[in-house]
Amino acid sequence: MRNKYIDLINQTFDFPQEEFDVNAQGELSFHGLDLSELLETHGTPLKITYLPKISENIQKTKAWFQNAFEKYNYQGQYFYSYCTKSSHFKHVLDEALENNIHIETSSAFDINIVNALLESKKINKDTFVICNGFKREQYINNISDLINNKHKNCIPIIDNYEELSLLEEQIDEDFQVGIRIASEEEPKFEFYTSRLGIGYKNIVPFYKRQIEHNPKVKLKMLHFFINTGIKDNAYYWNELHKCLKVYTSLKKICPELDSLNIGGGFPIKTSLGFEYDYEYMIDEIVYQIHTVCNDAKVEVPHIFTEFGSFTVGESGANFYKVLYQKQQNDRELWNMIDSSFITTLPDTWAINKRFILLPINRWNDNYERVLLGGLTCDSDDYYNSEQHSNAVYLPVYHSEKPLYIGFFNTGAYQESIGGLGGLQHCLIPQPKQLIIQKDKEGKLTTTVFREKQTHQEFLKILGYEN
Ligand SMILES: Cc1ncc(COP(=O)(O)O)c(C=O)c1O
């Protein structure tokens, strides 16, 4: 009988894959990185950011758009923008911006990051800064300052009726805006219409009322974002069509309108069985935009995207050691990890998100079904299923043969949601964090971004130390 862990993977998936391989000793590599060696050097728990993946995904996307534009003789341009909220770290932005891209922001302090990037010349006045989000005083002030400092390519996206007049009060000269369309949510969602943006039917009346005869404001962009992502299903294509109808109606009365922003929402790999044809989706989106605009006899728009997860998600990985196995009854085997899911991968706990989970060593050993338990005393601190299967299988626990596990493609949103530094549930310290990057000769270098959290940090926050 074939009951080694490696057999299970070979029987379930095509393996090895582009980024994963296993050596004869049963040890996993990720983008060619020897993970066992990495964990031996740095210990666990550990988080890494493998920066080259960011550039790779950006370049792939640009090429897919380029191919589709050539195929349909599309007369607009493509602007890749990075949605900063998925990971605000400087090293992430520095890597992403090496690829001549633009930025999407969501709140006031994002503009402070934009200013820092301008100062360090990572971006310049030609960089588009697309400002989404519900805007109140501080955000309005920061956006206005940026525009008043002649950053004409800063485009606030109007999310509610009041924002335009608030911006007009603060901005000295002419400026450009976008309008966000509030999409209809997927039928199974709890709400009917997204709270973000302005409803389809109200866009043209809003334009006529507040922008058409306003000498100070030009409408440049229509923005639409589908919460559930870009998927090849009737709901997505239907929403895109509704949006394109609004675009063509507006374009006929607003010649300055020249851009369509289709937001973020590209999925990332959450299982070794993941299948998604990115190139086909981009081809089809470009084709739909081209066709609807041609039928309506209006010029095609420039296309903007704001991929967050897709830009940075696949650059991240978290590693843990299995500390001990608890058998609570004859079916439930708990492998206890040396950290917490709630604090280090909050999406697994909050929205039941799954990531690729693989052992780092012992692939040649037999496997067993287990539950993974976090170190906090919270009964919800567990991980018990994968994207492709309602169970977790790992090499059999052995007290003399340590088992290490990795969660992959964890680079988006986890720190922004869980927080970095500060108090942690049950004072379980945050892991050491590494940055791995490629220099111009293609050589990989590893730097420590942050050491594991210390008890002093907790005690200081809690008021025990000055
Ligand atoms: C307006 C907007 N753009 C882009 C994104 C990025 O989405 P994703 O990370 O799915 O690409 C979001 C995510 O919430 C968003 O709200």
The ligand as an SDF file (V2000), in Angstrom:
LIG
                    3D

 16 16  0  0  0  0  0  0  0  0999 V2000
  -11.4740   49.2830   -4.0030 C   0  0  0  0  0  0  0  0  0  0  0  0
  -10.6450   48.0740   -3.8750 C   0  0  0  0  0  0  0  0  0  0  0  0
   -9.6960   47.8400   -4.7960 N   0  0  0  0  0  0  0  0  0  0  0  0
   -8.8960   46.7560   -4.7200 C   0  0  0  0  0  0  0  0  0  0  0  0
   -9.0280   45.8490   -3.6770 C   0  0  0  0  0  0  0  0  0  0  0  0
   -8.0790   44.6810   -3.6420 C   0  0  0  0  0  0  0  0  0  0  0  0
   -8.7310   43.4830   -3.7320 O   0  0  0  0  0  0  0  0  0  0  0  0
   -7.8830   42.1450   -3.8730 P   0  0  0  0  0  0  0  0  0  0  0  0
   -6.9560   42.0740   -2.7310 O   0  0  0  0  0  0  0  0  0  0  0  0
   -8.9340   41.0790   -3.8600 O   0  0  0  0  0  0  0  0  0  0  0  0
   -7.1790   42.2050   -5.1900 O   0  0  0  0  0  0  0  0  0  0  0  0
  -10.0050   46.0450   -2.7020 C   0  0  0  0  0  0  0  0  0  0  0  0
  -10.1540   45.0930   -1.6030 C   0  0  0  0  0  0  0  0  0  0  0  0
  -10.9520   45.1550   -0.7400 O   0  0  0  0  0  0  0  0  0  0  0  0
  -10.8410   47.1870   -2.8040 C   0  0  0  0  0  0  0  0  0  0  0  0
  -11.7840   47.4260   -1.8960 O   0  0  0  0  0  0  0  0  0  0  0  0
  1  2  1  0
  2  3  1  0
  2 15  2  0
  3  4  2  0
  4  5  1  0
  5  6  1  0
  5 12  2  0
  6  7  1  0
  7  8  1  0
  8  9  2  0
  8 10  1  0
  8 11  1  0
 12 13  1  0
 12 15  1  0
 13 14  2  0
 15 16  1  0
M  END
$$$$
